[in-house]
Amino acid sequence: MMIKKKVLVLCTGNSCRSQMAEGYLKYFTEGKAEIYSAGIETHGLNQDAVRVMKKDGIDISMQTSNLIDEYKNMEFDFVITVCDHARENCPYFPTEAKKIHQNFPDPSKTSGTEEEINRNFINTRNLIKSYCRKFAEENL
C-alpha cells in the first residue's frame, strides 16, 4: 500500500487563500495525498471564497477553519505558506517537511464595488488554481 504524502497549507486566518488551496490540492491530487489547511488564527470560512470556488466546480463549503496547533503532532511532507504574514508570524512548527512559500494577494482585504471585490477573488482564485495544479504535478 502506498503511503499518501501529507500537505499542510498555512495562512493567517485559514478563511480564504489557504481554503482555496486546500480545495484545489484535493482536486488536483485526486485522493493521492492528504491535504490540510490551517491558520495562525481562525476567522471561519470566507463566503466569497466559497462562492468563487463553487463557480469553478470546487465545493469548499464543508471545510473548516483550523488552528495550526491542531496539527502539531502530525508529520507533513510539505508545508506551504500562502501569505507573507503567516510565514513571518507562524510559531515554530517542528517538522521535517519541505517548506514552500508562495504569497497570494488577499482578496478579503479588497474594498470597492461588489464587481471589484468579485474580480479580486476570481484573480486570486485563478492564481492559486494555477499554482496548485503545478505543485501537484511536480510533487505528488
Rosetta blueprint (number, residue, H / E / L):
1 M L
2 M L
3 I L
4 K L
5 K E
6 K E
7 V E
8 L E
9 V E
10 L E
11 C E
12 T L
13 G L
14 N L
15 S L
16 C L
17 R H
18 S H
19 Q H
20 M H
21 A H
22 E H
23 G H
24 Y H
25 L H
26 K H
27 Y H
28 F H
29 T H
30 E L
31 G L
32 K L
33 A E
34 E E
35 I E
36 Y E
37 S E
38 A E
39 G E
40 I L
41 E L
42 T L
43 H L
44 G L
45 L L
46 N L
47 Q H
48 D H
49 A H
50 V H
51 R H
52 V H
53 M H
54 K H
55 K H
56 D L
57 G L
58 I L
59 D L
60 I L
61 S L
62 M L
63 Q L
64 T L
65 S L
66 N L
67 L E
68 I H
69 D H
70 E H
71 Y H
72 K L
73 N L
74 M L
75 E L
76 F L
77 D L
78 F E
79 V E
80 I E
81 T E
82 V L
83 C L
84 D H
85 H H
86 A H
87 R H
88 E H
89 N H
90 C L
91 P L
92 Y L
93 F L
94 P L
95 T L
96 E L
97 A L
98 K E
99 K E
100 I E
101 H E
102 Q L
103 N L
104 F L
105 P L
106 D L
107 P H
108 S H
109 K H
110 T L
111 S L
112 G L
113 T L
114 E H
115 E H
116 E H
117 I H
118 N H
119 R H
120 N H
121 F H
122 I H
123 N H
124 T H
125 R H
126 N H
127 L H
128 I H
129 K H
130 S H
131 Y H
132 C H
133 R H
134 K H
135 F H
136 A H
137 E H
138 E H
139 N H
140 L L
